[in-house]
Amino acid sequence: MSIESRDIDDDIQMSEFALQKNVPLELADLGILATVGPRTIHVYDKLCVVVLSADSGKIRD
């Protein structure tokens, strides 16, 4: 298990974004969200794709 952390001097300035858009959240990012306290957070599930084959996989003539 890895521990995600941020340096103590990694303060967020008033004119910058706390997190980037379309980037997976890590544990340290959840702490930032708790500190900043946004009203709404839009998140998406991680996409998972499975391909099932019903035949032997050989190309037919």
BAVEX-476559 format. One record per residue (C-alpha): residue number from 1; residue in one letter; chain; x negated, y, z negated. Coordinates in Angstrom, 1 decimal, decimal comma, padded with zeros to 4 digits. Layout:
N
+-----+---+---+--------+--------+--------+
:   k : r : c :     c1 :     c2 :     c3 :
+-----+---+---+--------+--------+--------+
: NUM : a : A :      X :      Y :      Z :
...
+-----+---+---+--------+--------+--------+
***
This chain:
61
+-----+---+---+--------+--------+--------+
:   k : r : c :     c1 :     c2 :     c3 :
+-----+---+---+--------+--------+--------+
:   1 : m : A :  000,0 :  000,0 :  000,0 :
:   2 : s : A : -001,5 :  003,3 :  001,0 :
:   3 : i : A : -001,0 :  006,5 : -000,9 :
:   4 : e : A :  000,0 :  009,6 :  001,1 :
:   5 : s : A : -001,1 :  012,9 : -000,4 :
:   6 : r : A : -001,9 :  016,5 :  000,5 :
:   7 : d : A : -004,6 :  018,7 : -000,8 :
:   8 : i : A : -003,7 :  021,1 : -003,6 :
:   9 : d : A : -004,7 :  024,1 : -001,4 :
:  10 : d : A : -002,4 :  023,1 :  001,5 :
:  11 : d : A :  000,2 :  025,7 :  000,7 :
:  12 : i : A :  002,9 :  026,5 :  003,2 :
:  13 : q : A :  002,9 :  030,1 :  004,3 :
:  14 : m : A :  006,1 :  032,1 :  004,7 :
:  15 : s : A :  005,8 :  032,3 :  008,5 :
:  16 : e : A :  004,9 :  028,7 :  009,3 :
:  17 : f : A :  007,0 :  025,5 :  009,5 :
:  18 : a : A :  006,7 :  023,0 :  006,7 :
:  19 : l : A :  007,0 :  020,0 :  009,1 :
:  20 : q : A :  006,8 :  019,4 :  012,8 :
:  21 : k : A :  009,8 :  018,4 :  015,0 :
:  22 : n : A :  010,0 :  014,8 :  016,3 :
:  23 : v : A :  007,2 :  013,5 :  014,1 :
:  24 : p : A :  007,8 :  010,4 :  011,8 :
:  25 : l : A :  008,1 :  011,4 :  008,1 :
:  26 : e : A :  005,5 :  010,1 :  005,7 :
:  27 : l : A :  005,8 :  009,9 :  001,9 :
:  28 : a : A :  004,0 :  013,2 :  001,4 :
:  29 : d : A :  006,5 :  014,8 :  003,8 :
:  30 : l : A :  009,4 :  013,8 :  001,5 :
:  31 : g : A :  007,7 :  015,7 : -001,3 :
:  32 : i : A :  007,5 :  018,8 :  000,9 :
:  33 : l : A :  011,2 :  018,5 :  001,8 :
:  34 : a : A :  012,0 :  018,2 : -001,9 :
:  35 : t : A :  009,9 :  021,4 : -002,6 :
:  36 : v : A :  011,3 :  023,4 :  000,2 :
:  37 : g : A :  014,9 :  022,3 : -000,3 :
:  38 : p : A :  016,4 :  022,6 :  003,1 :
:  39 : r : A :  020,2 :  022,4 :  003,4 :
:  40 : t : A :  020,3 :  020,0 :  006,3 :
:  41 : i : A :  017,8 :  017,5 :  007,8 :
:  42 : h : A :  018,4 :  015,8 :  011,1 :
:  43 : v : A :  016,8 :  012,3 :  011,2 :
:  44 : y : A :  016,9 :  009,5 :  013,7 :
:  45 : d : A :  016,5 :  005,7 :  013,2 :
:  46 : k : A :  013,4 :  004,1 :  014,6 :
:  47 : l : A :  014,3 :  002,4 :  017,9 :
:  48 : c : A :  013,9 : -001,3 :  018,1 :
:  49 : v : A :  014,2 : -003,3 :  021,4 :
:  50 : v : A :  014,4 : -007,0 :  021,8 :
:  51 : v : A :  014,3 : -008,8 :  025,1 :
:  52 : l : A :  015,7 : -012,4 :  025,3 :
:  53 : s : A :  015,2 : -014,7 :  028,3 :
:  54 : a : A :  017,7 : -017,4 :  029,1 :
:  55 : d : A :  015,7 : -019,3 :  031,7 :
:  56 : s : A :  012,1 : -020,7 :  032,1 :
:  57 : g : A :  010,8 : -017,4 :  033,4 :
:  58 : k : A :  009,9 : -018,8 :  036,9 :
:  59 : i : A :  010,8 : -016,7 :  040,0 :
:  60 : r : A :  013,3 : -018,5 :  042,1 :
:  61 : d : A :  013,1 : -018,7 :  046,0 :
+-----+---+---+--------+--------+--------+
***
